[in-house]
């Protein structure tokens, strides 16, 4: 029997760390661990992002969280592309038949427990 679960995580945790700069430093995340344990074909990920707004986070580990302003998304990022397409909710699907269209790396925000706009 195969159990199912839902994990709600910051965007920095739901993408597979092996496809990011985190892998260079040997960092793993929840999505990578789930894909390694259960197989990539059994893990379905829904991420979210924002063009601008606010977030409750700390600017470094061990510091008290605070409400921070999220500046407008950088040019060329996923957040900017989605905002330009339509500033409202949308769904982007990457099934097997169109994955080859999305092989080029695209910048995105890294908002988690720690957020520092200088690292975008």
C-alpha positions in Angstrom: 0.0 0.0 0.0 1.3 3.5 -0.9 0.5 6.3 1.5 -0.2 9.8 0.2 0.7 13.1 1.8 0.7 16.8 1.2 3.7 18.9 2.3 3.3 22.7 2.4 6.7 24.3 2.2 8.4 27.6 1.2 9.4 27.7 -2.5 13.0 27.2 -1.5 12.1 23.7 -0.3 9.7 22.4 -2.9 12.0 22.6 -6.0 14.5 19.8 -6.3 17.8 21.1 -4.8 19.8 19.1 -7.3 18.5 21.5 -10.0 19.7 24.6 -8.1 22.8 26.2 -6.8 22.1 24.5 -3.5 23.5 21.3 -4.9 27.0 22.9 -5.2 27.1 23.3 -1.4 25.8 19.8 -0.8 22.4 21.2 0.5 19.3 19.0 0.1 15.7 19.9 0.5 12.3 18.2 1.1 11.5 17.7 -2.6 14.9 16.1 -3.4 14.5 13.7 -0.5 10.9 12.8 -1.5 12.0 12.2 -5.1 14.9 10.0 -4.1 12.8 8.0 -1.6 9.5 7.7 -3.6 10.6 8.3 -7.2 10.3 11.4 -9.2 7.2 10.1 -11.0 5.2 9.9 -7.8 6.0 13.4 -6.5 3.7 16.3 -7.7 4.8 19.8 -6.7 2.8 23.0 -6.6 4.9 26.1 -6.1 3.9 29.7 -5.6 5.6 33.0 -6.0 5.0 36.7 -6.1 5.9 39.7 -8.1 6.1 42.0 -5.1 4.5 42.4 -1.6 5.6 41.5 1.9 6.8 38.5 3.8 7.5 37.6 7.4 11.1 36.3 7.4 14.5 37.0 8.9 17.4 38.5 6.9 19.7 35.8 8.3 19.6 32.6 10.4 19.1 33.2 14.1 17.6 36.6 13.8 14.1 37.5 14.8 11.6 37.5 11.9 10.0 40.7 10.7 7.7 41.9 8.0 9.8 42.7 5.0 9.0 44.5 1.7 9.5 42.3 -1.4 10.6 44.5 -4.2 9.3 44.0 -7.8 10.6 40.9 -9.4 13.8 41.1 -11.4 13.8 41.3 -15.2 13.9 37.8 -16.7 12.6 35.9 -13.6 9.7 33.6 -13.4 7.9 36.1 -11.2 8.3 38.9 -13.8 7.2 36.6 -16.6 4.0 35.5 -14.8 3.2 39.1 -13.8 3.6 40.3 -17.4 1.4 37.4 -18.7 -1.4 38.4 -16.2 -1.0 39.8 -12.7 -3.7 37.3 -11.4 -3.5 33.6 -10.4 -2.3 31.2 -13.1 -1.2 27.6 -13.5 1.9 26.5 -15.5 2.0 22.8 -16.2 5.2 20.9 -17.2 4.0 17.5 -18.5 6.3 15.1 -20.3 5.4 16.4 -23.8 6.5 20.0 -23.1 9.4 19.6 -20.7 12.0 20.0 -23.4 10.7 23.6 -23.9 11.7 24.4 -20.3 15.3 23.2 -20.2 17.0 26.7 -19.9 17.5 27.9 -16.4 15.3 30.8 -15.3 15.9 32.9 -12.2 13.4 32.9 -9.4 13.0 34.3 -6.0 14.3 32.3 -3.0 12.0 33.2 -0.2 12.0 31.1 2.9 12.5 31.5 6.6 15.4 33.7 5.6 14.9 36.3 2.9 17.4 38.8 1.7 16.6 40.8 -1.5 20.3 41.4 -2.1 20.6 37.7 -3.0 17.9 37.7 -5.7 
